[in-house]
């Protein structure tokens, strides 16, 4: 997954449309083929397809460079000398993570987004992520079994050190849904809330 820092008030990635443009600029099929050896499918969220709380109506964002460019243009990020804006992108020194970041760097470059990669040793990288010392980073979730993880990674009260909302995302409506889902005993009702 990719993390964005929502504390950076004037940063381009604060805009949903910019984040959507970045998603449209990612050729995930290429990443799956060349980085993951074809052993994955495009995700639409933290929960895997087939999970009891998975939303079957969600679809992966499609690779579409023209749509990505249109979204950035609409947000006022036009190209100057081939660059719309620059993102600092932190990644660990894990070989697979670095290769992924290099592919992302090249793909975003196709829409005029310059990516400055910082490959850090694990301890430094993770400390920066936890402290919110990043613009963008990439990490992995492993073994997610219960959707209550959404509380830990998106709820306003879960900003470190109280949880894993490392991007400092805040949304009162989402907080209410997550709080309700956390205490709901009926699985179908929980799934609807999630």
C-alpha positions as MATLAB code, in Angstrom:
seq = 'XXXXXXXXXXXXXXXXXXXXXXXXXXXXXXXXXXXXXXXXXXXXXXXXXXXXXXXXXXXXXXXXXXXXXXXXXXXXXXXXXXXXXXXXXXXXXXXXXXXXXXXXXXXXXXXXXXXXXXXXXXXXXXXXXXXXXXXXXXXXXXXXXXXXXXXXXXXXXXXXXXXXXXXXXXXXXXXXXXXXXXXXXXXXXXXXXX';
ca = [
       0.000    0.000    0.000;
       0.983    3.603   -0.443;
       0.763    6.093    2.386;
       0.236    9.837    2.007;
       0.838   12.468    4.679;
      -2.332   14.502    5.231;
      -0.599   16.863    7.672;
       1.124   18.552    4.730;
      -1.555   21.171    4.138;
      -0.308   22.620    0.851;
       0.914   19.339   -0.612;
      -0.671   18.242   -3.921;
      -1.619   14.809   -2.510;
      -4.063   16.440   -0.072;
      -6.389   16.568   -3.082;
      -8.465   13.449   -3.698;
      -8.276   14.118   -7.439;
      -4.481   14.239   -7.344;
      -4.386   10.912   -5.497;
      -6.843    9.509   -8.043;
      -4.635   10.787  -10.880;
      -1.631    9.057   -9.304;
      -3.662    5.846   -9.070;
      -4.697    6.113  -12.732;
      -1.017    6.537  -13.653;
      -0.055    3.223  -12.044;
       0.032    0.248  -14.383;
      -0.669   -2.294  -11.671;
      -0.798   -5.184  -14.135;
       2.789   -4.387  -15.121;
       3.814   -4.198  -11.455;
       2.122   -7.527  -10.712;
       3.781   -9.165  -13.698;
       7.325   -7.860  -13.204;
       7.638   -7.316   -9.446;
       5.300   -9.971   -8.061;
       5.853  -12.603  -10.752;
       2.170  -12.646  -11.647;
       1.299  -13.916   -8.165;
      -1.229  -11.226   -7.216;
      -4.347   -9.456   -8.359;
      -5.114   -5.725   -8.206;
      -6.504   -4.805   -4.798;
      -9.271   -2.313   -4.125;
      -8.582   -2.029   -0.415;
      -7.034   -3.665    2.606;
      -9.486   -6.572    2.681;
      -8.986   -9.333    0.123;
     -11.623  -10.414   -2.376;
     -13.789  -13.094   -0.735;
     -13.496  -11.653    2.792;
     -16.890  -11.456    4.558;
     -16.665   -7.639    4.716;
     -15.284   -7.152    1.194;
     -17.358   -4.797   -0.958;
     -17.937   -6.537   -4.298;
     -19.085   -3.257   -5.864;
     -15.590   -1.780   -5.633;
     -13.435   -1.934   -8.748;
      -9.706   -1.269   -9.119;
      -8.761    2.107  -10.534;
      -7.926    1.513  -14.184;
      -4.587    2.462  -15.735;
      -5.350    5.557  -17.815;
      -2.599    8.123  -18.381;
      -4.894   10.554  -20.206;
      -7.420   10.507  -17.342;
      -4.552   11.071  -14.886;
      -3.338   14.083  -16.869;
      -6.862   15.506  -17.123;
      -7.339   15.239  -13.353;
      -4.036   17.013  -12.695;
      -4.852   19.714  -15.245;
      -8.231   20.264  -13.573;
      -6.480   20.716  -10.221;
      -4.202   23.359  -11.751;
      -1.051   21.227  -11.910;
       0.165   21.985  -15.413;
       3.585   20.991  -16.681;
       6.560   23.318  -16.601;
       9.593   21.820  -18.296;
       7.903   18.415  -18.093;
       7.183   18.590  -14.332;
       3.871   19.329  -12.645;
       5.116   18.868   -9.066;
       7.615   16.819   -7.065;
       6.945   14.131   -4.461;
       9.424   12.758   -1.947;
       8.893    9.006   -1.833;
      10.364    6.967    1.012;
      10.979    3.268    0.777;
      13.007    0.712    2.715;
      16.114   -0.894    1.252;
      14.201   -4.109    0.604;
      15.009   -5.073   -2.995;
      11.383   -5.649   -4.011;
      10.216   -2.398   -2.395;
      12.962   -0.428   -4.145;
      12.067   -1.960   -7.520;
       8.404   -1.118   -6.909;
       9.306    2.469   -6.041;
      11.446    2.763   -9.183;
       8.540    1.575  -11.335;
       6.208    4.036   -9.617;
       8.770    6.771  -10.189;
       8.888    5.984  -13.921;
       5.112    5.666  -14.257;
       4.353    8.921  -12.446;
       7.038   10.589  -14.537;
       4.846    9.875  -17.578;
       2.261   12.327  -16.222;
       4.799   14.955  -15.163;
       5.130   14.021  -11.500;
       8.757   13.983  -10.438;
       9.551   11.456   -7.709;
      12.583   11.841   -5.469;
      13.240    8.367   -4.067;
      14.754    7.929   -0.637;
      15.736    4.330    0.092;
      16.481    4.076    3.811;
      17.598    1.260    6.073;
      14.600   -0.336    7.766;
      14.883    1.257   11.218;
      15.250    4.790    9.871;
      12.545    4.279    7.259;
      10.022    2.866    9.732;
      10.774    5.527   12.339;
      10.155    8.235    9.716;
       6.841    6.605    8.750;
       5.653    6.309   12.361;
       6.691    9.900   13.162;
       4.985   11.264   10.037;
       8.290   12.351    8.518;
       7.331   11.584    4.915;
       5.319   12.804    1.954;
       4.656    9.367    0.458;
       5.844    5.860    1.311;
       5.146    2.251    0.449;
       4.666   -0.669    2.869;
       2.706   -3.930    2.970;
      -0.151   -5.318    5.044;
       0.121   -9.017    5.808;
      -2.528  -11.357    7.174;
      -5.456   -8.955    7.591;
      -8.305  -11.009    9.028;
     -10.694   -8.513   10.635;
     -11.888   -5.208    9.151;
     -11.360   -3.548   12.543;
      -7.920   -2.790   11.085;
      -9.646    0.191    9.434;
     -10.029    1.715   12.900;
      -6.309    1.388   13.510;
      -5.257    2.803   10.135;
      -7.913    5.459    9.374;
      -9.630    6.580   12.593;
      -8.686   10.053   13.837;
      -7.945    8.659   17.304;
      -5.433    6.192   15.811;
      -2.757    8.690   14.898;
       0.592    7.413   16.257;
       1.430    6.562   18.928;
      -2.207    5.439   19.455;
      -2.538    3.444   16.243;
      -1.347    3.113   12.662;
      -3.011    6.141   11.068;
       0.438    7.214    9.926;
      -0.857    9.604    7.302;
      -2.902   11.514    9.905;
      -6.103   11.064    7.904;
      -9.133   12.649    9.609;
     -12.770   12.262    8.588;
     -15.563   12.609   11.161;
     -18.060   10.578    9.110;
     -15.591    7.714    8.760;
     -14.828    7.869   12.498;
     -18.537    7.420   13.279;
     -18.856    4.435   10.931;
     -15.739    2.780   12.368;
     -16.912    3.360   15.942;
     -20.311    1.831   15.131;
     -18.763   -1.158   13.349;
     -16.425   -1.788   16.256;
     -19.313   -2.431   18.666;
     -21.762   -4.089   16.241;
     -22.227   -7.792   17.028;
     -24.099   -8.816   13.869;
     -21.598   -9.701   11.143;
     -23.871   -8.669    8.244;
     -24.498   -5.296    9.897;
     -20.768   -4.882   10.478;
     -20.082   -5.668    6.829;
     -22.582   -2.997    5.783;
     -20.888   -0.413    8.022;
     -17.466   -1.291    6.644;
];
